[in-house]
């Protein structure tokens, strides 16, 4: 009798835990991603670096992308018209010790800074991302695989301004 009770309770807890995921990934979308790339960049100023993700997309009528989840970070998607496709761009700046986009900086008891970061909602490989978009007022999530990594861009240091 105790074993049955344990099994029923275990299955109940398991089913509740399975329902907690608020992000249901779509298997198909009405838009098509022609090509997706990501590229690290380094600015000429210390601490100025990041990763640029570019998605060349077609059939975007009625689709409104707003954010991209990539390598444990989230960034806003900018929409830029291209020659024949639409270009969706997300720029992920590298975090400095005083900056964290997913979490917040908190003061610990001994007055040393520590970073508190919430769990990232998706398990992704290095070349995978998830798009958050709306269509007809509903929010959807779509996983992109096989993003191509391009060579790092090194920008020169800015010239000092004359006074």
N, C-alpha and C positions, 0 to 999 in steps of 0.2 A: 504494500500500500504506500509506504514511504517513497519507494522508487517511482511509482506513478506520479505522485505529487511532485517530486523533484523534476521529472521529465516535463510535466505540464508547465511548471513555473519556468524552467529553462527555455522551453519553446516560446512561451509568452514574452519573456525578456528579449529573446533573440528576434522575435518578430517586431517588437517595438523599436529595438536598436536599428533594424534594417529600414524602418520607415523614417528615420531621422534625417536622411540625406535629402536636402532641399534642391539639389542640382541634378536634374535628369538630363543626361546628354542625348541629343537627337542623333538618330542613325543616318538620316537623310536631311538635306536642306534644299530649298529652291534656288539658292545661289551656288555658283561653282567657283572654287579656288583654282585658278590656273597655275599659280606658282607662289610659293611662300619661302621667304628667306629671313635669316637673322644675322646680324653683324654687330660685333662689338666695336665701340669707338672710344678713343681716348682724346680728351681735350688738351690744350696746351697749358692748362692751369692744374696744379695738383688737386686731386679729389674730384676732377671733372671727367667722368666717364660713364658709359652705359652700354645698352644694347638696343639696336633698332630692329624692329620686326616689320617686314613689308609683305602684304598679301595682295596679289593681283587677282581681282574678283570680277566675275560677270554675272548677269541675271540677278541684279540687286534691287529690282523694283519692289518697293514695299518693305525692304529690309533696312533696319536702323541699328547698326552695330554701335555699342557704347564702350565696351571694355574687353581687354585681352588678358588672360591669365597665362603667365609664362615664367618658368624657372622660379617658382615660389614668389612671384610678384604680380601685381595688377597694374595696368596702365590704361589710360583713355585711348580710344581709337580715333584718329583723325582721318577724314575721308578726303582724298585728293583725286581729281579727275586725271586720267592718264590718256595716252593716245587712243587706244581702243577698249581698254578695260578700266575698271575703277581700282584705285590703289587705297588700301586700308593700311595705315601706319600707326604703330604704337612704339613709343620711345620709353625705355626703362632706364632711368638713371641709377647708377650704382649708389648704394647707400653709404653715407659716411657715419661715423659713430653717433652723430647727433640727429640723424635722419632715418626714419623707418616708415615706409608708406603703409604697411599692413598693420603695424603695431604702434605702440606709443612709448615714449621714453618715460620711465618712472624713477623717482628718487628712492633708493633703498634706505634701510635704517642707518647704515653706517656712512651715509652721504656719498656713496659712490654710484655712478650711473650704471644702470643695468637695462637691458633691452627686453621688453615683453612683447612677444610676437604670437598672434593667434595661429591656430592650425590653418594651413593652406587647404582649401576645399577639394583639390584634385591631386591625384598621384600621376605625375607626368614625367616622361623621359626628357632629356635635355633638348631634343628637337621636336617636342610636342607643345601644343598650346590649346587653350579653350577660348572660344569667342562667346561673349554674352551679347545677344542681340534681341531686338523686339520686332515682331511682325503682327500687324493688326491688334496692337495693344497688349499682346502676350509676350512674356520673357522666355527666351530659349537659350540653350547652351549647346555648342557644337565643338567637338574635339577635332583638332587638326594634327595629323601625323606627318612625319617626313619633311619637316622644314629644313631647308638647305643652309648650312653655315657658310658665310662668306668671310674673306680675310678681314682682319681688324683694320680700321681706319685710324691713322694717327694724325690729328690736326696739329698744326704748328702753334707755338705759343703766340699770343697776341703781342703786338708791338706796344711798348709803353706810350701812353699819350703825353704829348708835350704840354707843359703848363705855360 
